[in-house]
Amino acid sequence: MNKEKHLGIRIDAETHEKLKNLAEFEGRSINGEVLYLIRQAIKQFEKENK
């Protein structure tokens, strides 16, 4: 059984372009950058809400 889940999101062209540029700057794929940002947000949330 595959433990990974698929998440499809709609994103406007301007935000997509900015995300692409950020990912390239950080040396990540767009998917990798999105996962990184989600994980950072979860870490911050957990830190603030313990």
PDB file of N, CA, C, O and CB in Angstrom:
ATOM      1  N   MET A   1       0.843  -1.195   0.000  1.00  0.00           N
ATOM      2  CA  MET A   1       0.000   0.000   0.000  1.00  0.00           C
ATOM      3  C   MET A   1       0.879   1.247   0.000  1.00  0.00           C
ATOM      4  O   MET A   1       1.804   1.352   0.806  1.00  0.00           O
ATOM      5  CB  MET A   1      -0.954   0.005   1.225  1.00  0.00           C
ATOM      6  N   ASN A   2       0.603   2.179  -0.885  1.00  0.00           N
ATOM      7  CA  ASN A   2       1.368   3.416  -0.989  1.00  0.00           C
ATOM      8  C   ASN A   2       0.980   4.354   0.149  1.00  0.00           C
ATOM      9  O   ASN A   2      -0.190   4.707   0.296  1.00  0.00           O
ATOM     10  CB  ASN A   2       1.135   4.096  -2.361  1.00  0.00           C
ATOM     11  N   LYS A   3       1.965   4.756   0.954  1.00  0.00           N
ATOM     12  CA  LYS A   3       1.689   5.621   2.098  1.00  0.00           C
ATOM     13  C   LYS A   3       1.588   7.091   1.687  1.00  0.00           C
ATOM     14  O   LYS A   3       1.042   7.905   2.432  1.00  0.00           O
ATOM     15  CB  LYS A   3       2.774   5.451   3.155  1.00  0.00           C
ATOM     16  N   GLU A   4       2.108   7.432   0.514  1.00  0.00           N
ATOM     17  CA  GLU A   4       2.037   8.819   0.062  1.00  0.00           C
ATOM     18  C   GLU A   4       0.650   9.130  -0.469  1.00  0.00           C
ATOM     19  O   GLU A   4      -0.013   8.276  -1.058  1.00  0.00           O
ATOM     20  CB  GLU A   4       3.094   9.094  -1.016  1.00  0.00           C
ATOM     21  N   LYS A   5       0.226  10.349  -0.256  1.00  0.00           N
ATOM     22  CA  LYS A   5      -1.076  10.814  -0.723  1.00  0.00           C
ATOM     23  C   LYS A   5      -0.872  11.863  -1.798  1.00  0.00           C
ATOM     24  O   LYS A   5       0.143  12.559  -1.812  1.00  0.00           O
ATOM     25  CB  LYS A   5      -1.919  11.381   0.443  1.00  0.00           C
ATOM     26  N   HIS A   6      -1.819  11.975  -2.681  1.00  0.00           N
ATOM     27  CA  HIS A   6      -1.784  12.980  -3.737  1.00  0.00           C
ATOM     28  C   HIS A   6      -2.687  14.137  -3.337  1.00  0.00           C
ATOM     29  O   HIS A   6      -3.802  13.930  -2.857  1.00  0.00           O
ATOM     30  CB  HIS A   6      -2.223  12.378  -5.106  1.00  0.00           C
ATOM     31  N   LEU A   7      -2.198  15.358  -3.537  1.00  0.00           N
ATOM     32  CA  LEU A   7      -2.979  16.550  -3.235  1.00  0.00           C
ATOM     33  C   LEU A   7      -2.932  17.460  -4.452  1.00  0.00           C
ATOM     34  O   LEU A   7      -1.868  17.957  -4.822  1.00  0.00           O
ATOM     35  CB  LEU A   7      -2.441  17.280  -1.958  1.00  0.00           C
ATOM     36  N   GLY A   8      -4.060  17.674  -5.062  1.00  0.00           N
ATOM     37  CA  GLY A   8      -4.142  18.581  -6.200  1.00  0.00           C
ATOM     38  C   GLY A   8      -4.638  19.937  -5.714  1.00  0.00           C
ATOM     39  O   GLY A   8      -5.606  20.007  -4.957  1.00  0.00           O
ATOM     40  N   ILE A   9      -3.988  21.006  -6.140  1.00  0.00           N
ATOM     41  CA  ILE A   9      -4.439  22.344  -5.753  1.00  0.00           C
ATOM     42  C   ILE A   9      -4.545  23.220  -6.998  1.00  0.00           C
ATOM     43  O   ILE A   9      -3.837  23.022  -7.985  1.00  0.00           O
ATOM     44  CB  ILE A   9      -3.470  22.980  -4.713  1.00  0.00           C
ATOM     45  N   ARG A  10      -5.436  24.181  -6.922  1.00  0.00           N
ATOM     46  CA  ARG A  10      -5.526  25.190  -7.977  1.00  0.00           C
ATOM     47  C   ARG A  10      -4.710  26.392  -7.522  1.00  0.00           C
ATOM     48  O   ARG A  10      -4.750  26.784  -6.356  1.00  0.00           O
ATOM     49  CB  ARG A  10      -7.024  25.591  -8.281  1.00  0.00           C
ATOM     50  N   ILE A  11      -3.977  26.962  -8.456  1.00  0.00           N
ATOM     51  CA  ILE A  11      -3.108  28.092  -8.115  1.00  0.00           C
ATOM     52  C   ILE A  11      -3.087  29.060  -9.297  1.00  0.00           C
ATOM     53  O   ILE A  11      -2.999  28.644 -10.452  1.00  0.00           O
ATOM     54  CB  ILE A  11      -1.656  27.608  -7.760  1.00  0.00           C
ATOM     55  N   ASP A  12      -3.168  30.338  -8.997  1.00  0.00           N
ATOM     56  CA  ASP A  12      -3.162  31.317 -10.087  1.00  0.00           C
ATOM     57  C   ASP A  12      -1.767  31.412 -10.703  1.00  0.00           C
ATOM     58  O   ASP A  12      -0.772  31.041 -10.079  1.00  0.00           O
ATOM     59  CB  ASP A  12      -3.623  32.705  -9.579  1.00  0.00           C
ATOM     60  N   ALA A  13      -1.712  31.911 -11.924  1.00  0.00           N
ATOM     61  CA  ALA A  13      -0.466  31.935 -12.693  1.00  0.00           C
ATOM     62  C   ALA A  13       0.630  32.754 -12.016  1.00  0.00           C
ATOM     63  O   ALA A  13       1.794  32.356 -12.035  1.00  0.00           O
ATOM     64  CB  ALA A  13      -0.728  32.489 -14.077  1.00  0.00           C
ATOM     65  N   GLU A  14       0.279  33.882 -11.423  1.00  0.00           N
ATOM     66  CA  GLU A  14       1.293  34.730 -10.781  1.00  0.00           C
ATOM     67  C   GLU A  14       1.918  34.027  -9.578  1.00  0.00           C
ATOM     68  O   GLU A  14       3.138  34.040  -9.409  1.00  0.00           O
ATOM     69  CB  GLU A  14       0.672  36.068 -10.343  1.00  0.00           C
ATOM     70  N   THR A  15       1.082  33.418  -8.747  1.00  0.00           N
ATOM     71  CA  THR A  15       1.601  32.705  -7.580  1.00  0.00           C
ATOM     72  C   THR A  15       2.437  31.511  -8.017  1.00  0.00           C
ATOM     73  O   THR A  15       3.471  31.219  -7.416  1.00  0.00           O
ATOM     74  CB  THR A  15       0.450  32.244  -6.666  1.00  0.00           C
ATOM     75  N   HIS A  16       1.993  30.823  -9.058  1.00  0.00           N
ATOM     76  CA  HIS A  16       2.752  29.676  -9.571  1.00  0.00           C
ATOM     77  C   HIS A  16       4.141  30.102 -10.037  1.00  0.00           C
ATOM     78  O   HIS A  16       5.133  29.433  -9.750  1.00  0.00           O
ATOM     79  CB  HIS A  16       1.994  29.003 -10.726  1.00  0.00           C
ATOM     80  N   GLU A  17       4.201  31.209 -10.750  1.00  0.00           N
ATOM     81  CA  GLU A  17       5.493  31.704 -11.253  1.00  0.00           C
ATOM     82  C   GLU A  17       6.415  32.075 -10.094  1.00  0.00           C
ATOM     83  O   GLU A  17       7.607  31.770 -10.123  1.00  0.00           O
ATOM     84  CB  GLU A  17       5.286  32.927 -12.180  1.00  0.00           C
ATOM     85  N   LYS A  18       5.865  32.731  -9.079  1.00  0.00           N
ATOM     86  CA  LYS A  18       6.671  33.110  -7.915  1.00  0.00           C
ATOM     87  C   LYS A  18       7.139  31.876  -7.148  1.00  0.00           C
ATOM     88  O   LYS A  18       8.278  31.827  -6.684  1.00  0.00           O
ATOM     89  CB  LYS A  18       5.870  34.034  -6.985  1.00  0.00           C
ATOM     90  N   LEU A  19       6.264  30.881  -7.014  1.00  0.00           N
ATOM     91  CA  LEU A  19       6.632  29.637  -6.351  1.00  0.00           C
ATOM     92  C   LEU A  19       7.725  28.914  -7.123  1.00  0.00           C
ATOM     93  O   LEU A  19       8.659  28.372  -6.533  1.00  0.00           O
ATOM     94  CB  LEU A  19       5.410  28.734  -6.196  1.00  0.00           C
ATOM     95  N   LYS A  20       7.602  28.909  -8.444  1.00  0.00           N
ATOM     96  CA  LYS A  20       8.620  28.290  -9.305  1.00  0.00           C
ATOM     97  C   LYS A  20       9.976  28.979  -9.115  1.00  0.00           C
ATOM     98  O   LYS A  20      11.004  28.312  -8.996  1.00  0.00           O
ATOM     99  CB  LYS A  20       8.189  28.359 -10.794  1.00  0.00           C
ATOM    100  N   ASN A  21       9.973  30.308  -9.087  1.00  0.00           N
ATOM    101  CA  ASN A  21      11.220  31.047  -8.887  1.00  0.00           C
ATOM    102  C   ASN A  21      11.817  30.770  -7.517  1.00  0.00           C
ATOM    103  O   ASN A  21      13.029  30.597  -7.394  1.00  0.00           O
ATOM    104  CB  ASN A  21      10.984  32.543  -9.056  1.00  0.00           C
ATOM    105  N   LEU A  22      10.980  30.726  -6.485  1.00  0.00           N
ATOM    106  CA  LEU A  22      11.448  30.429  -5.137  1.00  0.00           C
ATOM    107  C   LEU A  22      12.053  29.033  -5.077  1.00  0.00           C
ATOM    108  O   LEU A  22      13.130  28.845  -4.511  1.00  0.00           O
ATOM    109  CB  LEU A  22      10.301  30.556  -4.128  1.00  0.00           C
ATOM    110  N   ALA A  23      11.364  28.056  -5.657  1.00  0.00           N
ATOM    111  CA  ALA A  23      11.855  26.681  -5.658  1.00  0.00           C
ATOM    112  C   ALA A  23      13.199  26.581  -6.363  1.00  0.00           C
ATOM    113  O   ALA A  23      14.116  25.924  -5.870  1.00  0.00           O
ATOM    114  CB  ALA A  23      10.842  25.752  -6.325  1.00  0.00           C
ATOM    115  N   GLU A  24      13.316  27.227  -7.506  1.00  0.00           N
ATOM    116  CA  GLU A  24      14.581  27.213  -8.246  1.00  0.00           C
ATOM    117  C   GLU A  24      15.695  27.848  -7.421  1.00  0.00           C
ATOM    118  O   GLU A  24      16.810  27.326  -7.382  1.00  0.00           O
ATOM    119  CB  GLU A  24      14.430  27.951  -9.588  1.00  0.00           C
ATOM    120  N   PHE A  25      15.408  28.959  -6.766  1.00  0.00           N
ATOM    121  CA  PHE A  25      16.394  29.646  -5.929  1.00  0.00           C
ATOM    122  C   PHE A  25      16.864  28.738  -4.801  1.00  0.00           C
ATOM    123  O   PHE A  25      18.048  28.726  -4.462  1.00  0.00           O
ATOM    124  CB  PHE A  25      15.805  30.946  -5.354  1.00  0.00           C
ATOM    125  N   GLU A  26      15.942  27.982  -4.222  1.00  0.00           N
ATOM    126  CA  GLU A  26      16.254  27.103  -3.095  1.00  0.00           C
ATOM    127  C   GLU A  26      16.798  25.744  -3.540  1.00  0.00           C
ATOM    128  O   GLU A  26      17.175  24.920  -2.706  1.00  0.00           O
ATOM    129  CB  GLU A  26      15.016  26.901  -2.247  1.00  0.00           C
ATOM    130  N   GLY A  27      16.837  25.514  -4.851  1.00  0.00           N
ATOM    131  CA  GLY A  27      17.356  24.245  -5.368  1.00  0.00           C
ATOM    132  C   GLY A  27      16.396  23.085  -5.184  1.00  0.00           C
ATOM    133  O   GLY A  27      16.815  21.937  -5.037  1.00  0.00           O
ATOM    134  N   ARG A  28      15.117  23.389  -5.194  1.00  0.00           N
ATOM    135  CA  ARG A  28      14.097  22.365  -5.031  1.00  0.00           C
ATOM    136  C   ARG A  28      13.164  22.363  -6.237  1.00  0.00           C
ATOM    137  O   ARG A  28      13.097  23.326  -7.001  1.00  0.00           O
ATOM    138  CB  ARG A  28      13.302  22.589  -3.731  1.00  0.00           C
ATOM    139  N   SER A  29      12.447  21.251  -6.382  1.00  0.00           N
ATOM    140  CA  SER A  29      11.348  21.211  -7.351  1.00  0.00           C
ATOM    141  C   SER A  29      10.190  22.006  -6.752  1.00  0.00           C
ATOM    142  O   SER A  29      10.206  22.330  -5.564  1.00  0.00           O
ATOM    143  CB  SER A  29      10.914  19.721  -7.688  1.00  0.00           C
ATOM    144  N   ILE A  30       9.203  22.315  -7.559  1.00  0.00           N
ATOM    145  CA  ILE A  30       8.024  23.002  -7.025  1.00  0.00           C
ATOM    146  C   ILE A  30       7.365  22.122  -5.963  1.00  0.00           C
ATOM    147  O   ILE A  30       6.986  22.612  -4.899  1.00  0.00           O
ATOM    148  CB  ILE A  30       7.011  23.343  -8.164  1.00  0.00           C
ATOM    149  N   ASN A  31       7.230  20.835  -6.245  1.00  0.00           N
ATOM    150  CA  ASN A  31       6.635  19.919  -5.271  1.00  0.00           C
ATOM    151  C   ASN A  31       7.450  19.907  -3.977  1.00  0.00           C
ATOM    152  O   ASN A  31       6.887  19.960  -2.883  1.00  0.00           O
ATOM    153  CB  ASN A  31       6.540  18.494  -5.857  1.00  0.00           C
ATOM    154  N   GLY A  32       8.764  19.837  -4.105  1.00  0.00           N
ATOM    155  CA  GLY A  32       9.633  19.849  -2.927  1.00  0.00           C
ATOM    156  C   GLY A  32       9.497  21.127  -2.128  1.00  0.00           C
ATOM    157  O   GLY A  32       9.517  21.097  -0.897  1.00  0.00           O
ATOM    158  N   GLU A  33       9.361  22.245  -2.812  1.00  0.00           N
ATOM    159  CA  GLU A  33       9.207  23.532  -2.134  1.00  0.00           C
ATOM    160  C   GLU A  33       7.872  23.598  -1.390  1.00  0.00           C
ATOM    161  O   GLU A  33       7.813  24.073  -0.256  1.00  0.00           O
ATOM    162  CB  GLU A  33       9.309  24.689  -3.147  1.00  0.00           C
ATOM    163  N   VAL A  34       6.811  23.123  -2.025  1.00  0.00           N
ATOM    164  CA  VAL A  34       5.497  23.116  -1.375  1.00  0.00           C
ATOM    165  C   VAL A  34       5.546  22.249  -0.121  1.00  0.00           C
ATOM    166  O   VAL A  34       5.049  22.655   0.930  1.00  0.00           O
ATOM    167  CB  VAL A  34       4.402  22.600  -2.349  1.00  0.00           C
ATOM    168  N   LEU A  35       6.141  21.061  -0.219  1.00  0.00           N
ATOM    169  CA  LEU A  35       6.257  20.191   0.953  1.00  0.00           C
ATOM    170  C   LEU A  35       7.081  20.859   2.053  1.00  0.00           C
ATOM    171  O   LEU A  35       6.723  20.785   3.228  1.00  0.00           O
ATOM    172  CB  LEU A  35       6.890  18.847   0.561  1.00  0.00           C
ATOM    173  N   TYR A  36       8.177  21.506   1.680  1.00  0.00           N
ATOM    174  CA  TYR A  36       9.011  22.203   2.655  1.00  0.00           C
ATOM    175  C   TYR A  36       8.196  23.288   3.377  1.00  0.00           C
ATOM    176  O   TYR A  36       8.233  23.381   4.604  1.00  0.00           O
ATOM    177  CB  TYR A  36      10.249  22.827   1.961  1.00  0.00           C
ATOM    178  N   LEU A  37       7.472  24.093   2.621  1.00  0.00           N
ATOM    179  CA  LEU A  37       6.690  25.177   3.210  1.00  0.00           C
ATOM    180  C   LEU A  37       5.573  24.647   4.109  1.00  0.00           C
ATOM    181  O   LEU A  37       5.307  25.213   5.169  1.00  0.00           O
ATOM    182  CB  LEU A  37       6.100  26.055   2.113  1.00  0.00           C
ATOM    183  N   ILE A  38       4.923  23.568   3.688  1.00  0.00           N
ATOM    184  CA  ILE A  38       3.880  22.962   4.519  1.00  0.00           C
ATOM    185  C   ILE A  38       4.478  22.450   5.824  1.00  0.00           C
ATOM    186  O   ILE A  38       3.920  22.673   6.899  1.00  0.00           O
ATOM    187  CB  ILE A  38       3.177  21.812   3.762  1.00  0.00           C
ATOM    188  N   ARG A  39       5.609  21.766   5.727  1.00  0.00           N
ATOM    189  CA  ARG A  39       6.251  21.233   6.939  1.00  0.00           C
ATOM    190  C   ARG A  39       6.692  22.352   7.876  1.00  0.00           C
ATOM    191  O   ARG A  39       6.585  22.219   9.096  1.00  0.00           O
ATOM    192  CB  ARG A  39       7.459  20.365   6.565  1.00  0.00           C
ATOM    193  N   GLN A  40       7.188  23.452   7.313  1.00  0.00           N
ATOM    194  CA  GLN A  40       7.587  24.595   8.147  1.00  0.00           C
ATOM    195  C   GLN A  40       6.365  25.179   8.863  1.00  0.00           C
ATOM    196  O   GLN A  40       6.443  25.518  10.044  1.00  0.00           O
ATOM    197  CB  GLN A  40       8.280  25.689   7.284  1.00  0.00           C
ATOM    198  N   ALA A  41       5.245  25.297   8.158  1.00  0.00           N
ATOM    199  CA  ALA A  41       4.027  25.829   8.765  1.00  0.00           C
ATOM    200  C   ALA A  41       3.525  24.909   9.875  1.00  0.00           C
ATOM    201  O   ALA A  41       3.077  25.387  10.918  1.00  0.00           O
ATOM    202  CB  ALA A  41       2.938  26.017   7.701  1.00  0.00           C
ATOM    203  N   ILE A  42       3.595  23.601   9.663  1.00  0.00           N
ATOM    204  CA  ILE A  42       3.170  22.647  10.686  1.00  0.00           C
ATOM    205  C   ILE A  42       4.076  22.748  11.911  1.00  0.00           C
ATOM    206  O   ILE A  42       3.593  22.769  13.043  1.00  0.00           O
ATOM    207  CB  ILE A  42       3.181  21.207  10.125  1.00  0.00           C
ATOM    208  N   LYS A  43       5.388  22.812  11.683  1.00  0.00           N
ATOM    209  CA  LYS A  43       6.345  22.966  12.806  1.00  0.00           C
ATOM    210  C   LYS A  43       6.035  24.203  13.624  1.00  0.00           C
ATOM    211  O   LYS A  43       6.002  24.155  14.854  1.00  0.00           O
ATOM    212  CB  LYS A  43       7.791  23.043  12.284  1.00  0.00           C
ATOM    213  N   GLN A  44       5.808  25.319  12.929  1.00  0.00           N
ATOM    214  CA  GLN A  44       5.515  26.582  13.608  1.00  0.00           C
ATOM    215  C   GLN A  44       4.216  26.484  14.402  1.00  0.00           C
ATOM    216  O   GLN A  44       4.144  26.943  15.542  1.00  0.00           O
ATOM    217  CB  GLN A  44       5.428  27.730  12.591  1.00  0.00           C
ATOM    218  N   PHE A  45       3.200  25.890  13.802  1.00  0.00           N
ATOM    219  CA  PHE A  45       1.915  25.715  14.471  1.00  0.00           C
ATOM    220  C   PHE A  45       2.077  24.870  15.738  1.00  0.00           C
ATOM    221  O   PHE A  45       1.567  25.220  16.802  1.00  0.00           O
ATOM    222  CB  PHE A  45       0.896  25.061  13.516  1.00  0.00           C
ATOM    223  N   GLU A  46       2.793  23.755  15.604  1.00  0.00           N
ATOM    224  CA  GLU A  46       2.982  22.874  16.757  1.00  0.00           C
ATOM    225  C   GLU A  46       3.793  23.563  17.860  1.00  0.00           C
ATOM    226  O   GLU A  46       3.516  23.380  19.046  1.00  0.00           O
ATOM    227  CB  GLU A  46       3.681  21.578  16.324  1.00  0.00           C
ATOM    228  N   LYS A  47       4.781  24.346  17.468  1.00  0.00           N
ATOM    229  CA  LYS A  47       5.587  25.074  18.441  1.00  0.00           C
ATOM    230  C   LYS A  47       4.733  26.077  19.220  1.00  0.00           C
ATOM    231  O   LYS A  47       4.893  26.228  20.431  1.00  0.00           O
ATOM    232  CB  LYS A  47       6.745  25.795  17.740  1.00  0.00           C
ATOM    233  N   GLU A  48       3.840  26.751  18.527  1.00  0.00           N
ATOM    234  CA  GLU A  48       3.006  27.786  19.148  1.00  0.00           C
ATOM    235  C   GLU A  48       1.790  27.239  19.882  1.00  0.00           C
ATOM    236  O   GLU A  48       1.170  27.962  20.662  1.00  0.00           O
ATOM    237  CB  GLU A  48       2.550  28.754  18.105  1.00  0.00           C
ATOM    238  N   ASN A  49       1.437  25.982  19.651  1.00  0.00           N
ATOM    239  CA  ASN A  49       0.205  25.436  20.204  1.00  0.00           C
ATOM    240  C   ASN A  49       0.412  24.163  21.016  1.00  0.00           C
ATOM    241  O   ASN A  49      -0.442  23.276  21.015  1.00  0.00           O
ATOM    242  CB  ASN A  49      -0.758  25.165  19.099  1.00  0.00           C
ATOM    243  N   LYS A  50       1.526  24.074  21.697  1.00  0.00           N
ATOM    244  CA  LYS A  50       1.774  22.915  22.563  1.00  0.00           C
ATOM    245  C   LYS A  50       1.086  23.060  23.877  1.00  0.00           C
ATOM    246  O   LYS A  50       1.188  22.176  24.727  1.00  0.00           O
ATOM    247  CB  LYS A  50       3.246  22.716  22.789  1.00  0.00           C
TER     248      LYS A  50
END
